[in-house]
Amino acid sequence: MPCRVVVCRDCCCGSPKVTGVDHAAQTARLRAEVPVRVSDCLDVCDQANVIVVQPSAAGRAAGARPVWLGLVNDQDATEDIVTWVRAGGPGVAPLPDILDLYVFTPPRRTAGS
């Protein structure tokens, strides 16, 4: 199973609150190249637009965890994500240096939240 990309599209991500981004075009571009799942709110609205790259089976076998990318609000960043995922993504291909600028650690959820 290849990498999968989760795109947050709810209250902040994918909305007019993040200006200057064609959210539909971003989602369509990702979908044209890689498996995409659209999610409701991922509870990290301060990082909108959020994209999570989930490792492939090979990546998980290598110990990779999902990589959370925030503030993905320009076409170049979307293209960098597509290129990385097509190369194998987490655990298979090294994270491009430019994407380091977007990586963040989501807050841990507690029981009941």
N, C-alpha and C positions, 0 to 999 in steps of 0.2 A: 504494500500500500504506500503510495507516495505521500509527501507532505500535504497537509491541508492547511488552508488559511481561514481563520475566523475573522470576519469583519463586523465590528460593532456598528449597528445602525439603529439607534433608538433615540433617547431624549436629547443628547448632545451630538454624539457622533452621527454623521450622515444627515445633519440638520442645518438649517440656515444660521444656527448659532456659530458654526464654523464657517466663516465667510471666505469667498474666493475659491472654493473647492467644488468641482463637479462630482458630487458623491456617486451619482449613478454611473458616470464614466469610469470612475476609479474602480467601482465594484465590477463593472463589465470588463475592464482591462484585466483585472485579476482573474475573473472567471474564464476569460479567453485562453489563459495559459495554465492555470492551476486549479485544483479542486477548492471551492470556496463554500463556506457555510456562513450565512448571515445570522447574527445573534442579536437578541435584545440587549439591553444595557448590561455592560460588564462592570459597572460600578467604579469606573475610573474616569469620570467625566472631565476632570482637569487635564487629562491626556488626549482628549478628542483630536483627531480620529484615531481610534485604536484598532490595530491589526495584530492578531496572535498567530504566529507560525508554529504549527504543531509538527513535531518530527514524524518522519516516516517510520515504518517498522524497523528498518535498518538503523535509523537515527536513535530510536528508543533502545535498540539492542546495544548501541554504543554509549548509552547513558544520557542521551540528550533529553532535555526538558523543553516545554513550550517556551518560545521567545516572544515576549510582549513588546510591541513597538507602539509608541505614542507620538502624537503630534505629526502624524503622517498626512500632511496637508499639501503636498506638492507632487506633481507628476514624476519628477526624477526619483523621489523616494519610492513611489509605487513601482517604477521600472527596476530599481535596485532590489526590491523585494521579489519581483517576478524572476529576475536573473538568479538570485540566491536560491529560491525554491526550486527552480528548474535544474539547478546544479546539484540539488540534493537536500538543501536546508540544514536544520540543526542536527549535529552529530555526524553529518556526511560531508558537507562543504563548509569551509570556514566562513564565519560572519564577515561580510565586507566591512572594512573600517568605517565607511560612511554611515552604515546602519547602526554603528555603536552610538551615534548621536540620538537615536530614537529609542534605544532599549531602556526599559524601566522595569522595576520589580513591583508587581501589583501587591496591594495590601493583602495580608492573609485574612481569609474569611473565618469568622468564628461560628460556632454552632448557633443556628437560629437566624443567621444573617444572610 
